[in-house]
Structure formats: structure tokens, C-alpha cells
Amino acid sequence: MKNYKKALLATMVIAAMPLLAATSNTPINVTTFDDEDGDNLNACSLREALKTAETRKSFGGCEVTDILSTTQKVIQLKAGTYVLNTELTPKADVSIWGESPVDWQKKSVLTNDYPAQTDLKTTIEVKNNSRIFNTTLANKALALSNIILRNGKTPDRGGAIYAGANVTLQNTKILNSQAGLGGGAIFLAGPTASLSITNSLIQDNQSPIGSVLAMSCFNDNVYSKRDISITGSSLISNGSNSSKSVLDFCGEPKVTLSTNTIAKNIADIAIGNLIQFSGNTKASDTPNNNSSVLSNSSSLELLNNTIVENTVNTALLYDKLGTKLLGFNVLAYNNGSYACRYLLGDAAKEEKVGFNIVYNILSLKGDNKCDVPDQSLSDNKTNIDISNTNDIRTLLSPLQNASEYTAFLPLYYPKNNNTQTDMINTVAIGCSSTDQRGIARITDGTLYYDPDARNSCDIGSIELMELTAGDLADLSNGSLLSLIAGYQQEYDFFENLVEKPNNPDFLTYYKIRLQEYKDLLEKTKGNLKYRGIYIDLKKYKLPLPQEVELTDGNHQLNFFSPENYKVTVEALGIGQINDTGETVKPDPKLHCEWNEDLEQILVYRTDGLCCINM
């Protein structure tokens, strides 16, 4: 049994259960998987729902739910597969939701709370060699959540999505799509069409240019300006031996790639690039160069990505155009000539390249080196050179299949070998706030009494979790009446939902929450303390969980529980603790104890009041 010791002076918590949020939009409910177009008044198809959203009038079997011209229309799909005959051409701003991928009967292995995440349940696929969405006809925004797009195909651009306006993908998959010219998965065609991808999987897509993403560079001879963000996602096995690029950026994009796994993608081994962020001629050596496909006002930020095992000539192609910032990435172990390559030759003596690189794992010499200017590395010893570490398995696990332990995304787990080339605990801050699984890194916590145990940034998309404490500061005791009243309010709320559930799928969750608040009410009333402070460590997500490897290679999080750990507490006294030191005097009337019934730390005083009744 492990000992967990936490020293506290003062803190407080008022537990509050947030109510389940509901959208203000009433969705158009799609009731058939068939691709109907006005010929059946008894069912609503996805194509008819888009027509209803456009005209704000009922169409086919779809009933209009929102007649305002200024709102984004919401379309709700069921679990199952929708097979299209031809592409969909939305002419209104729409948000399309798939069936929610959750199981309210189980806890999530990543949050230790309800509901458990499941794989996606809703698929849209197309036959007859057609793409899936084309928004260039009306240049309307498209948002997709909890949806799989599969088998899109076009001889032109944008195998799955040909975008004339903003595209937002949340918890979405794009699988096995092809484009004959560019943008195997997505092509951004509008002059300002931007892209946001979060918690999604892009896999097995192909195109000669930009097997995952390509875009138009100019609009009326002016650079196309775009915001592009790909976060917490996996880009896996895209491209072909004849592809020139996987992610092909041009125009004037502001690009952020954060906490992604980018692996096993393919491009032409002689000339192909995984990420192309450069001009297209030697004129790119000139910073103000309007003849280039890339504007000097562009920017690229790579933060906490794991970019490995890709078969390409160059993982990142760059030049002097735009700013480049690489932080906390694994950019190594790719099959090809370069991890990073300067378009115009040897980068070592180049100046004013705008290439900032800190806390990355990469090779600085030899095969698959990251060729960066000496200027970028001068007075910068933060990067870890793994030129002499030939085996990727020294640092990373094999690519793990999607499962509940990986947030249903393929990814790699880092290894802690306690060596100088490890990815673990760099002693730095400034990495992404969460890892690819959505787990908080908590690298800004302070540990006054044990500073060496503070969690710090790991390199790559996954933060290896270790049982770690954290300080709680600036807290105070509150009204006991308000505390009890808050518990009672939540108890009444869940009691009503148990008796009259608004969704039978939530009943198990409602019953568990009801029991939790019943226990809190009874046990708090049985442990009332004068000027009492009730500290529930779970509310502060402390301590951080311990990550352990399972026999199948996945990682399980062991969350803090009094059943697994012995908790000891100590009252230090009254005074101050700050960066300059501490002034604390013992106070025999200040008490601190671990309450096993409440599973909380209680801080209270024994002066000024003989008793409390409620």
C-alpha cells in the first residue's frame, strides 16, 4: 500500500453537479437511411433534411424546425449507415450530428466517470464514384460531429469534402476517400475556407497532392487566408507511392497541429513530403515573394505531435517564407531522407529562416535528420538528439489499435527508461494543456514541500501519467448551510430523474448520482465541524492517476482511491507560505483529519463554538 501525504493550511470545496446541457436548436430528425429526394412523405432522408434546412420549409418527410435565416441548422442522424447515390450540396450553414458515441451504463476508463466512450455509430458513405460533401455551390459552413465519412471518390478535388466555406469536424472519421487532383480527404476551395479537426481519425485517403488536405492558393491573385487547426487526432496510412504530399499548405494559412499522431503515411520516396510548407520556386528565398504559392505572412505551429514511421522523402519541407514553431514533438523514425528539409539546400548557414525549435525529439545528423539552421540551435540545448538511438521501440510502443483506452484513436505510448533521451518529464512547461486522449497534463501545478515531484511536459502526443500530488491554494471555509443546501438540491434533481427519467439510457447514471448525493448529505450532516472546510480531492482531479501497461500493450489509468492508498494528513498551523519562504506557527486548535466515511479531508477549529446541530 502506498502512502500519500498532503500538507494543508486552508482550503474549501463546494460540490456542484453541473446540469446536463441542451442545445438551443431543435434538430431536423432524419428517419430513413435511404437516399430519398422528395418522393416519400413518410420518411425524412439526409438529402431532404438539407433541403429543409436551405428553404426553411418542410420537404419530403422532413419537418422544418427553425425558420430563422440567421441560425445554423442542426440535423440529427441515427446509428447506422446512410448510403448516398450522389454528393450532398448543402446550401445553408448546417451542423450534422451522428448518434452520440457513449454508453451511460459504464464509466470511462479515461475519466473514471460516466458515460463511457464508444466507437462511432453513424456512417455516411457514397456509391457511384462520388464525393460526399460539396459546399462550393453556395459557400456555406459545414460542421460534422460523431460521424464516419467513407468511400468518397472524385476525379477532381476533395474526395470526401470539397469546401467552399468553413469546415468543422468533431469526433469524426474520414476513411478510404480519393481525389484525382488534390485533397484526398478534404480540399479547401473557398477564398477564406478554414478547417478545424478535433478528436478525429483520417485514414486510408489518397490523392496526387495532399492525400489528407490540399487547398487553393489564390483568389483573384490574392493569397487565400485560412485558419487551419488539427488537434487530438490521428492521421494514419494516407497517401500512395506516387503522392507528392499528405498535408499540402499554400496561400496564407495560419496552421496549428497539436497533440496528433501522424504515422504510417506514404508519399513518393524520391520527392514526396508529409507536410509541405514552402514556396514552389527558388524565388522562395526572397521573403516578400508574391510569385510563390506560400505567403510570407503564413505560420505553422507543431505542438506535442508524434510524427513517426511515415514513408516519405521529407517529413517537413520548409523555406524562409512564414514562421515555423516546433515544440515538444517526436519528429523521427520516418523512412526517408529528411525529418526536416530546407527547400533550397543545406540549411546550416541560412539566416532569417523563422524556424523556432524547442523540446523536440529528432535526429540532427545522419539518416532522416532534421536539417535546421545553426541559428535556430544556437543557445538552444532543449532538443533531444536521438541520432544514436536506432530502435524506435526504445522510446515508443508499437502503434496501438483504437480502443476505449486510446479514446478510439490509433496512437503510441511513450516509454520511461529514465535516460537522457526519454520523452518523459522534460522539466519544461508550455506544452499542450491536454494530451491526445483528452487527459489534462497539469504541468503548472506547484509542490511546495516536494518540488522535484512536480509533473512537467512530456514530448509527443501522449502524457505518461504518474501518481502526482498538487497544491491547493487561496481557499477558505464557506457556509455549511449553503453546502448542505447544494447537496440537497442535487439530490432532489436526480431523485426526480430516477422517478421520471427523460432518457432511459441515463437511468443507471441517475441512480448512481442519486446515491452519491444521498451519502454526501447524510455523512456531511454527521460530520459537521466549526468553520469546517471539506476537501474532496476528486473534485480537483488530484492526485493525478497512475498509468500502468496491460498485457495487450494498452495503458490503464489507476485513479486515486482510498481503497488503494493510505491517506495521512497533518495540521501545520497558521501563517503564510509563499515563494520567499514560510512563516507558520503551530495552533493546537486547528485540526486536519482524513474522514473515511466522506472520503474527504476535513480542516476545522475547536475554539469559539461548542457544537453544531443541523
C-alpha positions as CSV (number, residue, x, y, z in Angstrom):
1,M,0.0,0.0,0.0
2,K,1.3,3.4,-0.9
3,N,1.4,6.4,1.4
4,Y,0.1,9.7,0.2
5,K,0.8,12.6,2.4
6,K,-0.6,16.1,1.8
7,A,0.1,19.2,4.0
8,L,-2.6,21.9,4.0
9,L,-3.3,25.1,5.8
10,A,-6.7,26.1,4.5
11,T,-8.9,25.1,1.6
12,M,-12.5,24.6,0.8
13,V,-14.8,23.0,-1.7
14,I,-18.5,23.3,-2.5
15,A,-19.5,20.4,-4.7
16,A,-21.8,21.3,-7.5
17,M,-23.1,18.8,-10.1
18,P,-23.5,20.6,-13.5
19,L,-26.8,20.1,-15.2
20,L,-26.8,18.3,-18.5
21,A,-26.5,20.9,-21.2
22,A,-29.0,21.0,-24.0
23,T,-28.7,22.7,-27.4
24,S,-31.0,25.6,-28.1
25,N,-31.5,24.3,-31.7
26,T,-34.3,21.8,-32.4
27,P,-32.8,19.4,-34.9
28,I,-34.3,18.1,-38.1
29,N,-34.5,14.3,-37.4
30,V,-33.5,12.0,-40.2
31,T,-35.7,8.9,-40.1
32,T,-34.5,6.8,-43.1
33,F,-31.2,5.5,-44.3
34,D,-32.3,5.6,-47.9
35,D,-31.2,8.5,-50.2
36,E,-34.6,9.9,-51.0
37,D,-35.3,13.2,-52.6
38,G,-38.9,14.3,-52.1
39,D,-40.6,11.1,-53.2
40,N,-41.7,9.7,-49.8
41,L,-43.7,11.9,-47.4
42,N,-43.5,9.3,-44.6
43,A,-39.7,9.4,-44.0
44,C,-37.0,12.1,-43.8
45,S,-33.7,11.5,-45.6
46,L,-30.4,13.3,-45.1
47,R,-30.7,14.9,-48.6
48,E,-34.3,16.1,-47.8
49,A,-33.1,17.4,-44.4
50,L,-30.5,19.5,-46.1
51,K,-33.2,20.9,-48.5
52,T,-35.4,21.7,-45.5
53,A,-32.5,23.5,-43.8
54,E,-31.9,25.5,-47.0
55,T,-35.5,26.6,-47.7
56,R,-36.7,26.6,-44.1
57,K,-39.8,24.8,-45.3
58,S,-40.8,21.2,-44.8
59,F,-39.7,19.0,-47.6
60,G,-40.3,15.3,-48.3
61,G,-40.8,13.6,-45.0
62,C,-38.8,16.3,-43.1
63,E,-40.5,18.8,-40.8
64,V,-39.0,22.3,-40.6
65,T,-37.8,23.1,-37.0
66,D,-36.2,26.5,-37.5
67,I,-37.4,29.2,-39.9
68,L,-34.8,31.8,-38.9
69,S,-32.4,32.8,-41.7
70,T,-29.5,33.7,-39.3
71,T,-29.0,30.4,-37.5
72,Q,-27.0,27.3,-38.3
73,K,-29.4,24.4,-38.9
74,V,-29.0,21.2,-37.0
75,I,-29.6,17.7,-38.5
76,Q,-29.7,14.6,-36.3
77,L,-28.8,11.2,-37.7
78,K,-29.4,7.8,-36.1
79,A,-27.0,4.9,-35.6
80,G,-26.5,3.1,-38.9
81,T,-25.2,3.6,-42.4
82,Y,-26.5,6.2,-44.9
83,V,-25.7,5.3,-48.5
84,L,-25.8,8.2,-50.9
85,N,-26.3,8.0,-54.7
86,T,-24.5,11.3,-55.4
87,E,-22.8,14.0,-53.4
88,L,-24.6,16.3,-51.0
89,T,-24.5,20.0,-51.7
90,P,-25.6,21.9,-48.6
91,K,-26.9,25.4,-49.4
92,A,-27.3,26.5,-45.7
93,D,-25.0,26.6,-42.8
94,V,-25.6,23.1,-41.2
95,S,-24.4,21.1,-38.3
96,I,-24.9,17.3,-38.7
97,W,-24.8,15.1,-35.6
98,G,-24.4,11.4,-35.6
99,E,-25.7,9.2,-32.8
100,S,-23.8,10.0,-29.6
101,P,-21.0,7.5,-29.1
102,V,-21.4,6.9,-25.4
103,D,-22.5,4.2,-23.0
104,W,-24.2,5.5,-19.9
105,Q,-24.1,2.1,-18.2
106,K,-20.3,2.2,-17.8
107,K,-17.6,4.6,-16.6
108,S,-15.0,5.9,-19.0
109,V,-11.6,4.3,-18.4
110,L,-10.0,7.7,-19.1
111,T,-12.1,9.9,-16.8
112,N,-13.4,7.5,-14.2
113,D,-16.8,8.9,-14.7
114,Y,-20.0,8.3,-16.7
115,P,-20.5,7.9,-19.6
116,A,-18.0,5.5,-21.2
117,Q,-16.9,6.4,-24.7
118,T,-17.7,4.0,-27.6
119,D,-16.7,3.9,-31.2
120,L,-18.7,5.9,-33.7
121,K,-22.1,4.6,-34.6
122,T,-23.1,6.6,-37.6
123,T,-21.7,6.3,-41.1
124,I,-22.3,8.2,-44.4
125,E,-20.9,6.6,-47.5
126,V,-21.4,7.1,-51.2
127,K,-21.6,4.9,-54.2
128,N,-21.1,5.6,-57.9
129,N,-17.6,7.1,-57.5
130,S,-18.8,10.4,-56.0
131,R,-17.5,12.6,-53.2
132,I,-19.7,13.0,-50.1
133,F,-20.0,16.8,-49.4
134,N,-19.6,19.7,-51.8
135,T,-20.2,23.1,-50.2
136,T,-18.7,25.2,-53.0
137,L,-22.0,25.8,-54.8
138,A,-23.3,28.2,-52.0
139,N,-20.1,28.5,-49.8
140,K,-21.9,27.5,-46.6
141,A,-20.3,26.3,-43.4
142,L,-20.4,22.6,-42.6
143,A,-20.0,21.0,-39.1
144,L,-19.9,17.3,-38.5
145,S,-19.9,15.5,-35.1
146,N,-19.8,11.8,-34.3
147,I,-19.9,10.7,-38.0
148,I,-17.8,8.4,-40.2
149,L,-17.4,9.5,-43.9
150,R,-16.3,6.6,-46.0
151,N,-15.5,5.8,-49.7
152,G,-15.8,9.3,-51.2
153,K,-14.2,9.5,-54.6
154,T,-13.9,12.1,-57.3
155,P,-11.6,12.7,-60.4
156,D,-11.4,16.3,-59.3
157,R,-10.7,17.7,-55.8
158,G,-11.9,16.8,-52.3
159,G,-12.6,13.1,-52.1
160,A,-14.8,13.4,-49.0
161,I,-15.3,17.2,-48.6
162,Y,-14.9,19.9,-51.3
163,A,-15.2,23.0,-49.1
164,G,-16.3,26.5,-50.2
165,A,-16.6,27.7,-46.6
166,N,-15.6,26.7,-43.1
167,V,-15.5,23.1,-42.1
168,T,-15.6,21.8,-38.5
169,L,-15.0,18.1,-37.7
170,Q,-15.5,16.9,-34.1
171,N,-15.1,13.2,-33.3
172,T,-15.3,12.3,-36.9
173,K,-13.6,9.8,-39.2
174,I,-12.7,10.2,-42.9
175,L,-11.9,6.8,-44.4
176,N,-10.8,5.5,-47.8
177,S,-11.5,8.6,-49.9
178,Q,-9.8,9.5,-53.1
179,A,-9.4,12.6,-55.2
180,G,-7.8,12.6,-58.7
181,L,-6.3,16.1,-58.4
182,G,-5.9,17.2,-54.8
183,G,-7.2,16.8,-51.3
184,G,-7.8,13.0,-50.9
185,A,-9.9,13.7,-47.8
186,I,-10.5,17.5,-47.8
187,F,-9.9,20.3,-50.3
188,L,-10.4,23.9,-49.2
189,A,-11.6,25.8,-52.2
190,G,-13.2,29.0,-50.9
191,P,-11.1,32.1,-50.6
192,T,-11.3,32.0,-46.8
193,A,-12.5,28.4,-46.1
194,S,-11.0,27.4,-42.8
195,L,-10.7,24.0,-41.2
196,S,-11.0,22.7,-37.6
197,I,-10.5,19.0,-36.9
198,T,-10.7,17.7,-33.3
199,N,-10.5,14.2,-31.9
200,S,-10.8,12.6,-35.3
201,L,-9.3,9.9,-37.5
202,I,-8.2,10.5,-41.1
203,Q,-7.1,7.1,-42.6
204,D,-6.5,5.5,-45.9
205,N,-7.1,8.5,-48.1
206,Q,-5.2,9.2,-51.4
207,S,-4.5,11.9,-53.9
208,P,-1.6,13.0,-56.0
209,I,-1.4,16.2,-53.9
210,G,-2.5,16.4,-50.3
211,S,-3.7,12.9,-49.6
212,V,-5.3,14.3,-46.4
213,L,-5.6,18.0,-47.2
214,A,-4.9,20.4,-50.0
215,M,-6.2,23.9,-50.8
216,S,-6.4,26.6,-53.4
217,C,-3.6,29.1,-53.0
218,F,-5.0,32.3,-54.6
219,N,-8.4,34.0,-55.1
220,D,-8.3,36.7,-57.8
221,N,-4.5,36.8,-57.5
222,V,-4.7,37.4,-53.7
223,Y,-3.4,34.8,-51.2
224,S,-6.3,32.7,-49.7
225,K,-6.3,33.3,-46.0
226,R,-7.2,30.4,-43.8
227,D,-7.2,29.2,-40.2
228,I,-6.4,25.5,-40.0
229,S,-6.3,23.6,-36.8
230,I,-5.9,19.8,-36.3
231,T,-6.0,18.8,-32.7
232,G,-6.1,15.5,-30.8
233,S,-6.4,13.5,-34.0
234,S,-4.8,10.6,-35.8
235,L,-3.7,10.8,-39.4
236,I,-2.8,7.2,-40.3
237,S,-1.9,5.3,-43.5
238,N,-2.8,8.0,-46.0
239,G,-1.1,8.5,-49.4
240,S,0.5,6.3,-52.0
241,N,3.9,5.8,-53.6
242,S,3.0,8.4,-56.2
243,S,1.6,11.1,-53.9
244,K,3.6,14.3,-53.7
245,S,2.3,15.3,-50.3
246,V,0.0,14.4,-47.4
247,L,-0.7,17.8,-45.9
248,D,-0.1,20.5,-48.6
249,F,-0.3,24.1,-47.4
250,C,-0.3,27.1,-49.6
251,G,-1.8,30.6,-49.8
252,E,-1.7,32.4,-46.4
253,P,-2.7,29.8,-43.8
254,K,-2.3,30.0,-40.0
255,V,-1.8,26.3,-39.2
256,T,-1.8,24.7,-35.8
257,L,-1.2,20.9,-35.4
258,S,-1.4,19.9,-31.8
259,T,-1.4,16.6,-29.9
260,N,-1.8,14.4,-33.0
261,T,-0.4,11.1,-34.1
262,I,0.7,11.3,-37.7
263,A,2.1,7.8,-38.7
264,K,2.5,5.3,-41.5
265,N,1.6,7.7,-44.2
266,I,3.1,7.4,-47.7
267,A,4.4,9.7,-50.4
268,D,6.8,9.4,-53.3
269,I,10.1,8.4,-51.6
270,A,12.1,10.5,-54.1
271,I,10.2,13.8,-54.0
272,G,7.2,13.4,-51.7
273,N,6.6,15.3,-48.5
274,L,4.5,14.6,-45.4
275,I,4.0,18.3,-44.6
276,Q,4.7,20.8,-47.3
277,F,5.0,24.3,-46.0
278,S,7.1,26.1,-48.6
279,G,7.1,28.1,-51.8
280,N,7.5,26.3,-55.1
281,T,10.4,28.1,-56.8
282,K,13.8,29.4,-55.9
283,A,12.2,32.8,-55.6
284,S,11.1,31.5,-52.2
285,D,14.5,32.6,-51.0
286,T,13.1,36.1,-51.1
287,P,10.9,36.8,-48.0
288,N,8.5,39.2,-49.8
289,N,7.7,36.9,-52.8
290,N,4.3,37.2,-54.4
291,S,5.2,34.7,-57.1
292,S,5.3,31.9,-54.6
293,V,2.4,29.7,-53.7
294,L,3.0,30.5,-50.0
295,S,2.7,33.9,-48.4
296,N,5.4,35.2,-46.1
297,S,2.6,36.0,-43.6
298,S,1.8,32.3,-43.2
299,S,2.5,30.4,-39.9
300,L,2.9,26.8,-38.9
301,E,2.9,25.6,-35.3
302,L,3.6,21.9,-34.4
303,L,3.0,21.2,-30.7
304,N,3.2,17.9,-29.0
305,N,2.7,15.7,-32.1
306,T,4.1,12.2,-32.6
307,I,5.2,12.1,-36.2
308,V,6.9,8.7,-36.9
309,E,7.0,5.7,-39.2
310,N,6.0,7.6,-42.3
311,T,7.5,6.6,-45.6
312,V,8.3,9.9,-47.4
313,N,11.3,11.7,-48.7
314,T,10.8,14.6,-46.3
315,A,8.6,14.8,-43.2
316,L,8.6,18.7,-43.2
317,L,9.6,20.8,-46.2
318,Y,10.1,24.5,-45.4
319,D,11.9,27.6,-46.6
320,K,12.1,31.2,-45.4
321,L,8.5,32.0,-46.0
322,G,6.3,32.2,-42.9
323,T,7.1,31.4,-39.3
324,K,7.7,27.9,-38.1
325,L,7.4,26.8,-34.5
326,L,8.1,23.3,-33.4
327,G,7.7,22.4,-29.7
328,F,7.5,19.0,-27.8
329,N,7.2,16.9,-31.0
330,V,8.6,13.5,-31.8
331,L,9.8,14.0,-35.4
332,A,11.9,11.0,-36.0
333,Y,12.0,7.4,-37.2
334,N,10.5,8.1,-40.6
335,N,11.6,6.1,-43.6
336,G,13.1,8.7,-45.9
337,S,15.9,11.2,-46.3
338,Y,14.9,14.0,-44.0
339,A,12.8,14.7,-41.0
340,C,13.0,18.5,-41.9
341,R,14.4,19.8,-45.1
342,Y,15.1,23.4,-46.3
343,L,13.8,23.7,-49.9
344,L,16.9,25.4,-51.3
345,G,19.6,23.1,-50.0
346,D,21.7,22.9,-46.8
347,A,20.1,24.9,-44.1
348,A,23.0,25.2,-41.7
349,K,24.3,28.6,-42.6
350,E,20.9,30.2,-43.6
351,E,19.7,33.2,-41.6
352,K,16.3,34.8,-41.0
353,V,14.5,31.5,-41.8
354,G,12.0,31.9,-39.0
355,F,12.4,28.4,-37.7
356,N,12.0,28.0,-33.9
357,I,12.5,24.6,-32.5
358,V,12.4,23.6,-28.8
359,Y,12.0,20.4,-26.8
360,N,11.7,18.0,-29.7
361,I,13.0,14.5,-30.2
362,L,14.8,14.3,-33.6
363,S,18.0,13.4,-35.3
364,L,20.3,16.3,-36.0
365,K,22.7,14.2,-38.1
366,G,22.8,11.0,-40.2
367,D,19.8,9.3,-41.7
368,N,16.4,11.1,-41.5
369,K,18.0,14.2,-39.9
370,C,16.1,17.4,-39.2
371,D,18.2,19.9,-41.2
372,V,17.7,23.2,-39.4
373,P,19.7,26.5,-39.4
374,D,22.6,26.7,-36.9
375,Q,20.9,30.0,-35.9
376,S,17.9,28.0,-34.6
377,L,20.0,25.8,-32.4
378,S,22.4,28.4,-31.0
379,D,22.0,28.8,-27.3
380,N,19.2,26.2,-27.5
381,K,20.0,22.9,-25.9
382,T,16.4,21.8,-25.3
383,N,16.1,19.4,-28.2
384,I,17.0,15.7,-27.7
385,D,19.2,14.3,-30.5
386,I,18.4,10.6,-31.0
387,S,20.9,10.1,-33.9
388,N,22.4,7.2,-31.9
389,T,19.1,5.6,-30.8
390,N,18.2,3.5,-33.8
391,D,15.3,1.5,-32.4
392,I,12.0,3.4,-32.2
393,R,10.8,0.8,-29.6
394,T,13.4,2.3,-27.2
395,L,11.2,5.4,-26.9
396,L,7.7,4.4,-28.2
397,S,5.4,1.4,-28.1
398,P,4.1,-0.1,-31.3
399,L,1.1,1.7,-32.8
400,Q,-1.8,0.8,-30.7
401,N,-5.2,0.0,-32.3
402,A,-8.1,2.2,-31.5
403,S,-9.9,1.2,-28.2
404,E,-11.5,2.8,-25.2
405,Y,-8.0,3.2,-23.7
406,T,-6.9,5.3,-26.6
407,A,-10.1,7.4,-27.0
408,F,-10.7,5.2,-30.1
409,L,-7.8,6.7,-32.0
410,P,-4.6,4.8,-33.0
411,L,-1.6,6.2,-31.1
412,Y,1.8,5.4,-29.5
413,Y,2.6,5.3,-25.8
414,P,5.9,6.8,-24.6
415,K,8.3,4.7,-22.6
416,N,10.1,5.8,-19.5
417,N,13.7,4.4,-19.5
418,N,15.0,7.0,-17.0
419,T,17.6,8.1,-19.5
420,Q,18.6,11.5,-21.0
421,T,16.8,10.7,-24.3
422,D,13.5,9.9,-22.7
423,M,10.4,11.8,-23.7
424,I,9.1,11.9,-20.1
425,N,9.2,14.9,-17.7
426,T,11.3,17.4,-19.6
427,V,11.2,19.8,-16.6
428,A,9.6,22.3,-19.0
429,I,6.2,23.9,-19.2
430,G,4.5,25.3,-22.3
431,C,3.2,22.1,-23.9
432,S,-0.4,21.4,-24.8
433,S,-2.9,21.6,-21.9
434,T,-4.2,18.1,-22.6
435,D,-2.8,15.0,-24.3
436,Q,-4.4,13.3,-27.3
437,R,-6.7,11.2,-25.1
438,G,-8.0,14.4,-23.5
439,I,-6.2,13.9,-20.2
440,A,-5.0,17.1,-18.5
441,R,-1.2,17.4,-18.4
442,I,-1.3,19.7,-15.3
443,T,2.3,20.9,-15.7
444,D,1.7,24.2,-13.9
445,G,1.0,22.7,-10.5
446,T,3.2,23.6,-7.6
447,L,4.5,21.3,-4.9
448,Y,5.9,23.5,-2.2
449,Y,7.1,20.6,0.0
450,D,8.2,18.3,-2.8
451,P,9.0,20.4,-5.8
452,D,11.0,17.6,-7.5
453,A,7.8,15.5,-7.8
454,R,6.0,18.2,-9.9
455,N,4.7,16.9,-13.2
456,S,6.2,18.5,-16.3
457,C,5.8,18.3,-20.0
458,D,6.3,15.0,-21.9
459,I,7.2,15.1,-25.5
460,G,4.8,13.8,-28.1
461,S,1.0,13.4,-28.2
462,I,0.6,11.3,-25.0
463,E,1.4,12.3,-21.4
464,L,2.5,9.3,-19.4
465,M,0.6,9.8,-16.2
466,E,2.2,9.1,-12.8
467,L,0.6,9.4,-9.4
468,T,1.4,13.1,-8.6
469,A,0.0,15.4,-6.0
470,G,-0.7,19.2,-6.3
471,D,-1.1,22.1,-4.0
472,L,-4.4,23.8,-3.3
473,A,-4.2,27.5,-2.6
474,D,-6.3,30.5,-1.9
475,L,-9.2,28.5,-0.5
476,S,-11.4,29.2,2.5
477,N,-14.3,27.9,4.6
478,G,-17.8,28.7,3.5
479,S,-21.4,28.4,4.7
480,L,-22.3,24.9,6.0
481,L,-25.9,25.7,5.3
482,S,-25.1,26.5,1.7
483,L,-23.0,23.3,1.4
484,I,-25.9,21.2,2.7
485,A,-28.5,23.0,0.6
486,G,-26.4,22.4,-2.5
487,Y,-26.2,18.7,-1.9
488,Q,-30.0,18.6,-1.2
489,Q,-30.7,20.4,-4.5
490,E,-28.7,17.9,-6.4
491,Y,-30.3,15.0,-4.5
492,D,-33.8,16.3,-5.4
493,F,-32.7,16.8,-9.0
494,F,-31.5,13.3,-9.5
495,E,-34.4,11.8,-7.5
496,N,-36.8,13.3,-9.9
497,L,-34.9,12.0,-12.9
498,V,-34.8,8.5,-11.4
499,E,-38.6,8.6,-10.9
500,K,-39.2,10.2,-14.3
501,P,-36.2,9.7,-16.5
502,N,-36.0,11.9,-19.6
503,N,-34.0,9.2,-21.3
504,P,-34.0,5.5,-20.1
505,D,-30.3,5.2,-21.3
506,F,-29.3,7.6,-18.5
507,L,-31.1,5.7,-15.7
508,T,-28.1,3.9,-14.3
509,Y,-26.2,7.2,-14.2
510,Y,-29.0,8.9,-12.5
511,K,-29.2,6.2,-9.8
512,I,-25.5,6.4,-9.1
513,R,-25.5,10.2,-8.8
514,L,-28.6,10.0,-6.5
515,Q,-26.7,7.6,-4.2
516,E,-23.7,9.8,-4.2
517,Y,-25.6,12.9,-3.1
518,K,-27.6,10.8,-0.5
519,D,-24.2,9.7,1.0
520,L,-22.9,13.3,0.9
521,L,-26.0,14.6,2.6
522,E,-26.0,12.0,5.4
523,K,-22.3,11.9,6.0
524,T,-21.7,15.6,5.9
525,K,-24.5,16.2,8.4
526,G,-22.9,13.5,10.6
527,N,-19.5,15.3,10.4
528,L,-20.3,19.0,10.9
529,K,-17.3,21.0,12.1
530,Y,-16.9,24.5,13.3
531,R,-15.5,26.6,10.5
532,G,-15.2,23.4,8.6
533,I,-13.5,23.0,5.2
534,Y,-14.5,19.9,3.3
535,I,-11.8,18.9,0.7
536,D,-12.8,16.3,-1.9
537,L,-9.6,15.5,-3.8
538,K,-11.6,14.1,-6.7
539,K,-13.2,17.5,-7.4
540,Y,-9.7,18.8,-8.0
541,K,-8.6,15.8,-10.1
542,L,-5.9,15.2,-7.5
543,P,-3.7,13.3,-7.3
544,L,-3.0,12.6,-11.0
545,P,-3.7,8.9,-11.8
546,Q,-1.0,6.2,-12.2
547,E,-0.7,4.8,-15.7
548,V,0.1,1.1,-16.0
549,E,0.8,-1.1,-19.0
550,L,-1.6,-4.0,-19.7
551,T,-0.6,-7.3,-21.3
552,D,-2.0,-6.2,-24.7
553,G,0.1,-3.1,-24.7
554,N,-2.6,-0.6,-23.8
555,H,-2.3,1.6,-20.8
556,Q,-4.8,1.7,-17.9
557,L,-5.2,4.6,-15.6
558,N,-5.4,3.7,-11.9
559,F,-7.2,6.6,-10.3
560,F,-6.8,7.7,-6.7
561,S,-8.9,5.7,-4.3
562,P,-8.8,5.3,-0.6
563,E,-9.1,1.6,-1.1
564,N,-5.7,1.6,-2.8
565,Y,-3.8,4.2,-0.9
566,K,-3.3,5.1,2.8
567,V,-4.0,8.8,3.4
568,T,-2.3,10.6,6.2
569,V,-2.7,14.3,6.9
570,E,-1.0,16.8,9.2
571,A,-2.1,20.2,10.5
572,L,1.0,22.5,10.3
573,G,-0.5,25.6,11.9
574,I,-1.4,29.1,10.9
575,G,0.7,31.6,8.9
576,Q,1.9,32.1,5.3
577,I,3.6,30.1,2.6
578,N,4.8,31.8,-0.5
579,D,7.8,31.9,-2.9
580,T,10.0,33.6,-0.4
581,G,9.5,31.1,2.4
582,E,7.1,30.2,5.2
583,T,6.0,31.6,8.5
584,V,3.9,29.0,10.2
585,K,3.1,28.7,13.9
586,P,1.6,25.6,15.4
587,D,-2.0,26.0,16.5
588,P,-3.4,23.3,18.8
589,K,-7.0,24.3,18.0
590,L,-6.5,23.8,14.2
591,H,-7.3,20.3,13.2
592,C,-6.8,18.3,10.0
593,E,-8.1,14.8,9.5
594,W,-9.0,12.3,6.8
595,N,-12.6,11.2,7.1
596,E,-13.1,7.7,5.8
597,D,-16.9,8.0,5.6
598,L,-16.8,11.1,3.5
599,E,-13.6,10.2,1.8
600,Q,-12.6,13.8,2.2
601,I,-10.1,15.8,4.2
602,L,-11.6,17.9,6.9
603,V,-10.0,21.1,8.3
604,Y,-11.7,22.7,11.2
605,R,-11.2,24.6,14.5
606,T,-12.2,23.7,18.1
607,D,-12.5,27.2,19.5
608,G,-15.4,29.6,19.6
609,L,-18.2,27.1,19.3
610,C,-19.1,24.1,21.4
611,C,-21.3,22.3,18.9
612,I,-23.2,22.4,15.6
613,N,-26.6,20.9,15.1
614,M,-28.5,20.6,11.8
